[in-house]
């Protein structure tokens, strides 16, 4: 069995996989180093107990929080006596990159792109609706041509509440009425529908610039909330990042 670990700014997702599928997942809050040192050891113990794991043969990690990565690497080494593969631009990924500052590309975006290219055909745009919303464009011949980053809807809701004196922090959900009839639905309409509109405009501009038609894959924690308001959405793939980790492990093990 393979342990997949996606370390994000807000959450860490642990996945258990065989050679073909992600079988089980566990999501926990991302805890920074000031928390107790054995937090991630306890998380792994809970994962083992919850799924009665027969054994872990390998592990692969992608992280956008470097200060957390070392703690999880140590925990994996101690619990399973294995050295995990760490996703970065230097490992085999099946793609060609035509972007600047290659070494600043997030590991989660590498995993998303690798999974999209392996699992789908044609020109592809991956939208990851997470803490930040990221878009990645991949051509049908495996060329990663760039993308976009914007604040995620969670950050947008928090910022709107923190930077204004009268607006509440809303629970993120589909607005009851469009246009909104009260303050909460006004905020939800602006954030959720506005976010979908921003993503669609970026997709349009990429397609126009590249003179290509792209299939769109949505993933991330807010994908199912925003995707219904996107006119062009071809696939919703919640486990895309974990599938990318599985594919990258197979390419590098």
Phi, psi and omega in degrees: 000152185243135177261124180249133183226118178249107183266108179253175182293326182257322185224156170243128179252124175258133178232147174248131187222149165264202183288345189237330190223156168275118189267317183217151178223156175217129181245134178228162175292144174285123180248128182279170188301341181288348175282168183305141190296332185264016181305312185284335171297318179294322178299315179295321176299319178295322179296315179299315183291318184296319185253007176048056188294132179286340182156147179248122183266338182198165180213150178218139187231134164240142187214140169247012179232084187304325183291344177267331188304315185297324179295319181287322177302314179298319180295319179295316178300316184289317185284324189241355180057041176226154176259117183288151170283132181254125182283124169209182187290346184276343182277162177296133182220356178078008184239162169243137186248126177240058181231163175274160176051053187305324186282359175264358181291130183297142181297326179295326179288326174297315179297316179300315182293319179298318179293315181300314182294324181285323190263340183233165182242162178088187174283136191229143167237125176260126173250119179253107182271083180241213176304313165254154173261123181241146174238136179231132180249128181230131179278170184291347176257017174083023179265121176274111191257355178133197183177213183205156175226134173216162179301139177288171185288332176295313177299318181298317180295317180295317181295319180298320179290316185288329186263002177234156184271341188239358185261132184281162170277115188265153169285128185283117180200174177291132179297145180290323180225146176229116001291159182295143180258351175219177185299316182300312181288332172298315180294314181297320178297315180296316185283307185288307181291320178297322179296318178298318179295321178296316179298318180296322180294321178296316177302315179300315182293321177297315181298319179294315181296318183273349183056045181223154171264135183241139165278145186246129179244127178253138176214181179097165187298332181257010185300314184289341176283317186271325188306322180300341182260004175267124180293323180249101174216123185259326182216141167247119187231086186302328184261023186301316182297316179295321175297324176297321177296318178300315181294318179295324176299315180298326180286337189242357183278000000 
